[in-house]
């Protein structure tokens, strides 16, 4: 199944105009695009990711959804060992892109966030599900920007990936870490070690 979720933060009239091409494309199995509270929109995927599942994910920012990348992703999805597996793409732009990359800790303000999420229940299935997500991540690399959303980093990420999450801001954040946490007490995350 393929699904598309959209959001427009503005007037209902402008929103209706913005989503018209999506609503007029093909014959969907279900169309629930319409006005809803922001909190409801933010919880659309909640039921697809229930607590208690085993999970492993990989994510990256990609420059484009090229034909070859889309084809490789569709073919890879067919190999998912779990029926709960999900692939998501979130275009980043609009108001977010009007903020300079170095204005906050978060630098990635354009592009497409791509994520591959393996979800399963049986611990005996860990190996194939983790391998499926890792192999899907490899498919992203030819179109990767080298950045990632920090909340999408797993525990097995490299220092380069962590640096990529903060991009141009990494050095500044390391200096702040040295000032406020020189002993690196808060290190159980995508850690930025204090600058020397």
Beta strands, then each sheet from edge to edge (+ up, - down):
strand 1: 54-62
strand 2: 86-92
strand 3: 111-120
sheet 1: 1+ 3- 2+
end
